Amino acid sequence: MRIITTTIILILLAICSSCSRKGQEEKEPNNSFAESNAVVPDTAMTGYMNSANDRDYFVLDAVPGSIYDIQLSGVKGINCSIVIWKGYDEPKLVKWIDDNRKSSPERFANLSATGGTYYIEILESDRDPKKENRETPYELRVKAREAISEETEPNDSKEEAVPLTPDREVTGFFSPAYNRGNENKDNLHREEDWYMFEANLASDSPALADATLSGVYGVNSVLSLYDDDGDEIEVSDNGGVGEPESISGAGIQKPGRYYLFVASKGYASNNDEPYTLKVSLREHDPGTEMEKNDDFDSANTIVNNVITGAINSRDDQDVYLYQVSGSTLYRIELRPSETMDAMLAIYRGDKEKIIDINNGGRGKKEAYPNFFTDANFNIVVASKSSAGTPGEEYVLSVTPFMNTDNQESEPNNELSQSNRIPGTVMKGFTSYKGDKDFFLLSYKSRVKEKFEIKGVKGGQIRVSITDPLGYITKSVDVRGERTVTFSEMIDKKGYCIVESVAENYDNPYTIILGGGP
């Protein structure tokens, strides 16, 4: 008797094992929510596209806090897609997965279940001609796992954003590639993941947000930060396929909700490798740049004459405001990282550009040694797109000079802008490559003037004297900080022109007049 009983048990186990391996077959009709077949997690379910317009429905009783990986095999010659619905009485559309073309599988790696009834609808996509296949079945498999610090799909919009806790990592998937429910014309059917975090600022002091998004194989990602009004604060789109993205020092100006947006470019997906996302908040140091400061309206004010910043993308530019107080002469200096080819531009308060400066090359400082102004001005910092990598830091300083007597005043690059030499001494700078400085020589009568020129340490200048019409009558070259002395007749009026041959932006030249009345 025991032998017979044991034999029966072994036969039953063998049958069950065989059933488990083969899975279950759909039971027709299952063409509506009411006729849905029950699907068991981790068990394969097979079915057929019995007609071109066949729709097969399966029902899943979801466990709260679970993540479901929904996988549909390919069927030769047929383009199958998956539509997911939630709710028993009036099911609501959750997701429509239609990434691939005919004969290819479909997958949604991380449906986040809040419990209750979910429906999985299998149908043919309208992206390929529809036809029946009664010979080759599809296989639907739903795998369950426990959610641990993971995105909650669907989180396809700002309204569905997943709450983030600063300094805690969350994982997510670039899955699926397309979201058929996204009707935004600019990014039609793009799959988007949205996250939300709260910024609780102490005493309404601004803060800085840093966010990092890990790279995922085969995906070129983009990361953006938005405020609660939907305005983009910062975007990171610097890395290529498989490379990370990061936002550093984005300005959080007021308390409230902020949003991080994650998406792939080119509708790429990866159903196997998750990404990792993290956001952190830190206090804002007034001596540090605060993004977004890409235009004059959002310019950062330079406090205590120095500020540090970073170029966060190839197209990034940082705009600063300097508020003038008690001085009219300023030295502006930009010290970049070793690989950054820095550029700066100076603008008047009315946004009129004064000058572009890019003289030093990669890793070299840029300087404008003698900017004269009595009004607030702006400085724009950028980097040549072909040089360096995003995230390169720099230090921008503005040094005021209180004693401006006998100092050249730029711009004085042509006869009509000539500086008058007060008294007998004038100091000037080679302010940029090829700089020309014009000085007016004016006397009551014809005189023989004596010129004593002290050159630029580490540079070279050419000094020319002209007649009243500006035609050169004498020229001398002065190398380094040598002193050259010469005399020239001036018929009441003339000009002294100082041309830059080899620039040095740190050291001035000096003109001393000694012979005229």
Secondary structure, 3 states (H helix, E strand, C coil): CHHHHHHHHHHHHHHHHHHHHHCEECCCCCCCCCCCEECCCCCEEEEEECCCCCEEEEEEEECCCEEEEEEECCECCECEEEEEEECCCCCEEEEEECCCCCCCCEEEEEEECCCEEEEEEEEECCCCCCCCEEEEEEEEEEEEEECCCECCCCCCCHHHCEECCCCCCEEEEECCCECCCCCCHHHCCECEEEEEEEECCHHHCCEEEEEEECCCCCCCEEEEEEECCCCEEEEECCCCCCCCEEEEEEEECCCEEEEEEEEEHHHCCEEEEEEEEEEEEEECCCCECCECCCCHHHCEECCCCEEEEEECCCCCEEEEEECCCCCCEEEEEEEECCCCCEEEEEECCCCCEEEEECCCCCCCCEEEEEEECCCCEEEEEEECCCCCCCCEEEEEEEEEECCCCCECCECCCCHHHCEECCCCEEEECCCCCCCEEEEEEEEEEEEEEEEEEECCCCCEEEEEEECCCCCEEEEEEEECCCEEEEEEEEEEEEEEEEEEEECCCCCCEEEEECCCC
